[in-house]
Structures are given as C-alpha cells and as structure tokens.
Amino acid sequence: MNAGIPWLIAGGGLSLGAAALHIGVIIGGPSWYRFFGAGEGMARAAERGAWQPTVMTLGIAAILTVWAAYAFSGAGLIARLPLLRTGLVVISAIYLLRGLVLFHAMIFMPHVVTPFLVWSSLIVLVYGITYAVGTWLAWPALSSKGAF
C-alpha cells in the first residue's frame, strides 16, 4: 500500500468535516456565525435574513468538498480527477499559507491576533501538513501513469 493513502484519506476526512461544519453554521444561524468567528457583520446579516452569509458559507463548503474529493481521488478511493497532482499541491499550499497567517500576524500585527485566529490557523495548518505529506508520499502513484 502506498504510504500517502492514509494521509490523503485523513485530509479528505478533515475537509469533509470542515464542509459539514460550514453547513452546520448555516443551520445554526447567527449565534453559530459568531461562535465560529465569521465576524459580527456576517452574524448581523444572517439575523437580517440576508442571502450573502448563506451563499458565502455554502461556497466555502462546496470548495472544501471538492478538496476532499481530490484527496480521496489521490488515495484511489474515487476516480482520478483532472490535474490531480496540481490540485493536491495547490490545496496543500492554500491550507499551509492560511495556517501560516498566524505567525505573520504574531510578528507584524499582534493587535489582530485573536483566539479564533490562533485556533483556526493551527487547525488549518494541520490540514495543510496532512495534505502535503500525503501528496509527497503518494507522488509517484499520482502521475497519470501511476496505479491510480
């Protein structure tokens, strides 16, 4: 078995979990937007019944679901998706860069560091590491000529 498969399965599971959480925020309403750090503006818009918070949150959930599909494709659980290697590298980079925002903020903008920024950055950094390690370990098999 390819050593990257468990990492990619874990990464896909993490992304699916995050997508489900975003759906939960929509269902939970304004208090959930606040609790999960979406900001007071998003929470107030949800209270007013504005469509923007729902559409934005659904968009994020959709992206996370596609990212999960790429991880599961890389693990061989579903059919090979187009640009699989490129997709996994880009997804890994986005997660890692978002996670590293914390360290940039701590150095250059300590006044913006909040508990939400700390926790969300550390969580997303774990996602990025999971995707990156899985992609690296599975790299040979991810080629269009590979086993998957």
Backbone as CSV, one residue per row, in Angstrom:
resi,resn,N_x,N_y,N_z,CA_x,CA_y,CA_z,C_x,C_y,C_z
1,MET,0.846,-1.190,0.000,0.000,0.000,0.000,0.888,1.250,0.000
2,ASN,0.469,2.227,-0.756,1.190,3.493,-0.828,1.076,4.219,0.510
3,ALA,2.204,4.702,1.025,2.237,5.351,2.342,1.442,6.658,2.385
4,GLY,1.180,7.252,1.235,0.429,8.507,1.212,-1.067,8.326,1.364
5,ILE,-1.552,7.114,1.116,-3.001,6.884,1.127,-3.649,7.248,2.467
6,PRO,-3.141,6.765,3.604,-3.802,7.142,4.869,-3.797,8.652,5.109
7,TRP,-2.742,9.319,4.710,-2.662,10.772,4.882,-3.712,11.475,4.026
8,LEU,-3.850,11.025,2.784,-4.836,11.651,1.901,-6.259,11.337,2.347
9,ILE,-6.493,10.134,2.838,-7.818,9.808,3.376,-8.113,10.703,4.582
10,ALA,-7.139,10.877,5.454,-7.322,11.759,6.615,-7.576,13.194,6.163
11,GLY,-6.805,13.671,5.199,-7.011,15.027,4.693,-8.392,15.208,4.103
12,GLY,-8.841,14.220,3.330,-10.193,14.287,2.769,-11.249,14.302,3.859
13,GLY,-11.042,13.495,4.881,-11.983,13.475,6.001,-12.023,14.807,6.734
14,LEU,-10.847,15.405,6.918,-10.798,16.714,7.574,-11.543,17.766,6.752
15,SER,-11.327,17.752,5.442,-12.004,18.721,4.582,-13.511,18.498,4.580
16,LEU,-13.937,17.219,4.535,-15.374,16.939,4.588,-15.970,17.383,5.917
17,GLY,-15.232,17.163,6.995,-15.699,17.615,8.302,-15.858,19.119,8.350
18,ALA,-14.899,19.824,7.778,-14.982,21.286,7.748,-16.153,21.744,6.884
19,ALA,-16.409,21.047,5.772,-17.558,21.385,4.925,-18.859,21.187,5.703
20,ALA,-18.955,20.079,6.425,-20.153,19.803,7.220,-20.334,20.871,8.309
21,LEU,-19.228,21.292,8.904,-19.303,22.333,9.924,-19.845,23.630,9.327
22,HIS,-19.439,23.958,8.117,-19.945,25.171,7.473,-21.456,25.062,7.218
23,ILE,-21.913,23.890,6.830,-23.359,23.685,6.663,-24.048,23.842,8.021
24,GLY,-23.423,23.307,9.063,-23.962,23.453,10.409,-24.078,24.906,10.833
25,VAL,-23.119,25.725,10.439,-23.168,27.154,10.776,-24.384,27.805,10.121
26,ILE,-24.656,27.441,8.876,-25.833,27.997,8.198,-27.096,27.608,8.962
27,ILE,-27.182,26.336,9.316,-28.362,25.842,10.034,-28.440,26.465,11.430
28,GLY,-27.291,26.583,12.094,-27.250,27.138,13.453,-27.573,28.608,13.540
29,GLY,-27.367,29.319,12.444,-27.756,30.726,12.396,-26.740,31.689,12.992
30,PRO,-27.192,32.903,13.282,-26.305,33.986,13.702,-25.402,33.643,14.884
31,SER,-25.913,32.944,15.875,-25.065,32.619,17.031,-23.912,31.705,16.623
32,TRP,-24.141,30.850,15.658,-23.063,29.977,15.175,-22.045,30.771,14.353
33,TYR,-22.527,31.713,13.555,-21.596,32.573,12.817,-20.669,33.287,13.806
34,ARG,-21.242,33.779,14.890,-20.434,34.459,15.908,-19.451,33.492,16.569
35,PHE,-19.969,32.365,17.033,-19.140,31.409,17.765,-17.959,30.920,16.932
36,PHE,-18.199,30.673,15.652,-17.134,30.130,14.807,-16.308,31.209,14.120
37,GLY,-16.466,32.467,14.534,-15.556,33.522,14.122,-15.807,34.145,12.775
38,ALA,-17.023,34.032,12.261,-17.300,34.625,10.948,-17.345,36.143,11.004
39,GLY,-17.481,36.686,12.189,-17.499,38.138,12.330,-18.899,38.654,12.605
40,GLU,-18.931,39.771,13.261,-20.210,40.375,13.651,-21.024,40.790,12.435
41,GLY,-20.349,41.258,11.392,-21.066,41.668,10.181,-21.827,40.509,9.548
42,MET,-21.187,39.347,9.478,-21.854,38.158,8.917,-23.009,37.733,9.820
43,ALA,-22.797,37.767,11.128,-23.846,37.368,12.067,-25.047,38.307,11.957
44,ARG,-24.791,39.582,11.870,-25.900,40.557,11.747,-26.628,40.390,10.418
45,ALA,-25.874,40.135,9.366,-26.513,39.900,8.063,-27.396,38.657,8.122
46,ALA,-26.928,37.608,8.794,-27.735,36.400,8.952,-28.984,36.703,9.770
47,GLU,-28.855,37.539,10.785,-30.018,37.929,11.595,-31.061,38.659,10.761
48,ARG,-30.585,39.463,9.811,-31.500,40.215,8.939,-32.108,39.332,7.855
49,GLY,-31.599,38.115,7.735,-32.097,37.218,6.695,-31.467,37.470,5.340
50,ALA,-30.338,38.184,5.318,-29.640,38.449,4.059,-29.146,37.134,3.456
51,TRP,-29.075,37.085,2.151,-28.652,35.873,1.460,-27.138,35.696,1.433
52,GLN,-26.368,36.770,1.575,-24.919,36.709,1.421,-24.220,35.732,2.381
53,PRO,-24.544,35.734,3.673,-23.862,34.776,4.561,-24.084,33.324,4.134
54,THR,-25.304,33.012,3.751,-25.605,31.638,3.328,-24.851,31.278,2.059
55,VAL,-24.864,32.155,1.072,-24.198,31.867,-0.200,-22.687,31.751,-0.002
56,MET,-22.116,32.655,0.771,-20.667,32.603,1.014,-20.282,31.320,1.761
57,THR,-21.063,30.972,2.765,-20.754,29.789,3.567,-20.968,28.523,2.746
58,LEU,-22.010,28.484,1.917,-22.205,27.345,1.007,-21.056,27.233,0.013
59,GLY,-20.572,28.373,-0.454,-19.437,28.369,-1.381,-18.195,27.762,-0.742
60,ILE,-17.936,28.147,0.499,-16.792,27.578,1.220,-16.984,26.080,1.402
61,ALA,-18.197,25.660,1.773,-18.473,24.231,1.953,-18.271,23.470,0.641
62,ALA,-18.683,24.066,-0.459,-18.519,23.416,-1.763,-17.032,23.255,-2.113
63,ILE,-16.258,24.300,-1.878,-14.815,24.226,-2.152,-14.169,23.144,-1.297
64,LEU,-14.505,23.111,-0.022,-13.938,22.099,0.873,-14.335,20.689,0.435
65,THR,-15.532,20.535,-0.092,-15.981,19.229,-0.582,-15.173,18.813,-1.819
66,VAL,-14.931,19.755,-2.711,-14.092,19.457,-3.883,-12.686,19.079,-3.428
67,TRP,-12.152,19.798,-2.453,-10.819,19.468,-1.943,-10.799,18.074,-1.339
68,ALA,-11.861,17.685,-0.645,-11.957,16.327,-0.096,-11.950,15.317,-1.240
69,ALA,-12.680,15.618,-2.299,-12.718,14.714,-3.453,-11.320,14.539,-4.045
70,TYR,-10.539,15.601,-4.113,-9.172,15.477,-4.628,-8.325,14.580,-3.727
71,ALA,-8.475,14.734,-2.424,-7.724,13.864,-1.511,-8.157,12.409,-1.690
72,PHE,-9.453,12.163,-1.772,-9.943,10.794,-1.933,-9.543,10.225,-3.290
73,SER,-9.494,11.060,-4.309,-9.016,10.619,-5.617,-7.544,10.243,-5.548
74,GLY,-6.758,11.073,-4.870,-5.333,10.770,-4.710,-5.092,9.487,-3.936
75,ALA,-6.022,9.153,-3.042,-5.916,7.921,-2.261,-6.460,6.723,-3.031
76,GLY,-7.029,6.961,-4.201,-7.566,5.877,-5.005,-8.959,5.434,-4.599
77,LEU,-9.639,6.213,-3.758,-10.982,5.835,-3.304,-12.061,6.170,-4.323
78,ILE,-11.818,7.193,-5.128,-12.755,7.565,-6.188,-11.949,7.712,-7.473
79,ALA,-12.640,7.885,-8.577,-11.990,8.004,-9.883,-10.975,9.147,-9.889
80,ARG,-10.001,9.009,-10.750,-8.967,10.036,-10.879,-9.587,11.338,-11.380
81,LEU,-9.313,12.409,-10.663,-9.811,13.723,-11.054,-8.783,14.427,-11.937
82,PRO,-9.237,15.370,-12.744,-8.300,16.091,-13.618,-7.269,16.880,-12.806
83,LEU,-6.068,16.943,-13.346,-4.981,17.704,-12.724,-4.792,17.327,-11.260
84,LEU,-4.798,16.034,-10.989,-4.758,15.541,-9.617,-3.539,16.043,-8.860
85,ARG,-2.357,15.864,-9.427,-1.141,16.313,-8.737,-1.188,17.818,-8.484
86,THR,-1.497,18.559,-9.526,-1.554,20.026,-9.409,-2.582,20.428,-8.358
87,GLY,-3.748,19.809,-8.402,-4.792,20.123,-7.437,-4.348,19.883,-6.009
88,LEU,-3.722,18.741,-5.755,-3.289,18.432,-4.394,-2.181,19.373,-3.917
89,VAL,-1.299,19.760,-4.815,-0.241,20.705,-4.441,-0.851,22.067,-4.114
90,VAL,-1.778,22.526,-4.937,-2.411,23.826,-4.706,-3.224,23.804,-3.412
91,ILE,-3.978,22.742,-3.186,-4.773,22.625,-1.959,-3.851,22.636,-0.737
92,SER,-2.773,21.856,-0.809,-1.805,21.832,0.297,-1.263,23.229,0.558
93,ALA,-0.895,23.931,-0.512,-0.314,25.271,-0.373,-1.316,26.250,0.236
94,ILE,-2.563,26.193,-0.197,-3.568,27.111,0.344,-3.762,26.862,1.834
95,TYR,-3.917,25.598,2.211,-4.073,25.287,3.634,-2.842,25.739,4.425
96,LEU,-1.646,25.448,3.919,-0.430,25.817,4.650,-0.289,27.329,4.772
97,LEU,-0.534,28.043,3.684,-0.414,29.503,3.728,-1.437,30.107,4.689
98,ARG,-2.665,29.581,4.664,-3.679,30.086,5.601,-3.259,29.802,7.039
99,GLY,-2.684,28.640,7.283,-2.221,28.309,8.625,-1.086,29.202,9.081
100,LEU,-0.209,29.563,8.148,0.947,30.384,8.493,0.600,31.853,8.709
101,VAL,-0.630,32.245,8.369,-1.084,33.621,8.626,-0.892,33.972,10.098
102,LEU,-1.104,33.003,10.962,-0.954,33.239,12.403,0.425,33.781,12.729
103,PHE,1.447,33.166,12.208,2.812,33.568,12.544,3.138,34.940,11.968
104,HIS,2.629,35.205,10.782,2.802,36.536,10.196,2.123,37.587,11.085
105,ALA,0.901,37.290,11.508,0.159,38.233,12.352,0.843,38.429,13.699
106,MET,1.351,37.361,14.276,2.015,37.478,15.582,3.241,38.387,15.500
107,ILE,3.933,38.360,14.374,5.150,39.148,14.219,4.835,40.589,13.807
108,PHE,3.967,40.744,12.810,3.774,42.052,12.209,2.494,42.780,12.633
109,MET,1.514,42.038,13.150,0.239,42.658,13.525,-0.316,42.000,14.788
110,PRO,0.421,42.038,15.875,-0.038,41.323,17.071,-1.393,41.803,17.588
111,HIS,-1.784,43.007,17.237,-3.076,43.527,17.696,-4.263,42.818,17.047
112,VAL,-4.047,42.082,15.956,-5.155,41.374,15.301,-5.243,39.905,15.714
113,VAL,-4.317,39.464,16.546,-4.313,38.058,16.959,-5.409,37.828,17.996
114,THR,-6.363,36.997,17.612,-7.490,36.651,18.477,-7.462,35.143,18.726
115,PRO,-8.191,34.685,19.722,-8.264,33.224,19.919,-8.748,32.500,18.664
116,PHE,-9.710,33.103,17.935,-10.184,32.476,16.697,-9.050,32.343,15.684
117,LEU,-8.262,33.386,15.515,-7.155,33.332,14.567,-6.150,32.253,14.974
118,VAL,-5.854,32.166,16.252,-4.898,31.162,16.732,-5.412,29.758,16.439
119,TRP,-6.629,29.454,16.894,-7.149,28.093,16.742,-7.396,27.735,15.292
120,SER,-8.007,28.631,14.540,-8.304,28.311,13.140,-7.012,28.130,12.344
121,SER,-6.012,28.941,12.631,-4.739,28.814,11.921,-4.047,27.493,12.250
122,LEU,-4.040,27.122,13.519,-3.398,25.857,13.902,-4.135,24.663,13.302
123,ILE,-5.458,24.721,13.290,-6.239,23.632,12.701,-5.957,23.523,11.206
124,VAL,-5.992,24.641,10.505,-5.770,24.631,9.064,-4.327,24.240,8.744
125,LEU,-3.393,24.586,9.607,-2.008,24.155,9.413,-1.913,22.629,9.468
126,VAL,-2.643,22.015,10.371,-2.686,20.541,10.433,-3.271,19.988,9.131
127,TYR,-4.318,20.606,8.617,-4.897,20.168,7.342,-3.826,20.235,6.250
128,GLY,-3.133,21.356,6.183,-2.118,21.542,5.149,-0.991,20.533,5.252
129,ILE,-0.547,20.269,6.461,0.512,19.272,6.658,0.018,17.896,6.220
130,THR,-1.220,17.570,6.565,-1.789,16.277,6.193,-1.830,16.121,4.674
131,TYR,-2.337,17.126,3.981,-2.380,17.082,2.513,-0.970,17.033,1.920
132,ALA,-0.078,17.858,2.431,1.272,17.924,1.868,2.025,16.605,2.045
133,VAL,1.964,16.032,3.237,2.647,14.760,3.478,2.030,13.669,2.612
134,GLY,0.709,13.615,2.560,0.049,12.616,1.731,0.405,12.757,0.263
135,THR,0.418,13.983,-0.229,0.769,14.233,-1.628,2.212,13.839,-1.902
136,TRP,3.103,14.201,-1.004,4.526,13.884,-1.166,4.741,12.369,-1.176
137,LEU,4.142,11.677,-0.221,4.338,10.230,-0.140,3.679,9.484,-1.301
138,ALA,2.586,9.988,-1.798,1.865,9.319,-2.884,2.302,9.797,-4.269
139,TRP,3.220,10.748,-4.325,3.577,11.426,-5.574,3.801,10.487,-6.761
140,PRO,4.624,9.464,-6.638,4.854,8.607,-7.815,3.558,7.963,-8.335
141,ALA,2.703,7.541,-7.447,1.461,6.891,-7.851,0.437,7.890,-8.388
142,LEU,0.653,9.169,-8.151,-0.294,10.188,-8.589,-0.104,10.605,-10.041
143,SER,0.961,10.155,-10.668,1.174,10.514,-12.063,0.074,9.867,-12.909
144,SER,-0.159,10.396,-14.085,-1.200,9.832,-14.945,-0.866,8.403,-15.351
145,LYS,0.378,8.008,-15.176,0.802,6.626,-15.496,0.849,5.751,-14.252
146,GLY,0.530,6.359,-13.078,0.616,5.624,-11.824,-0.518,4.630,-11.636
147,ALA,-0.533,3.994,-10.496,-1.514,2.952,-10.191,-2.932,3.493,-10.099
148,PHE,-3.076,4.754,-9.711,-4.430,5.283,-9.535,-4.879,5.877,-10.838
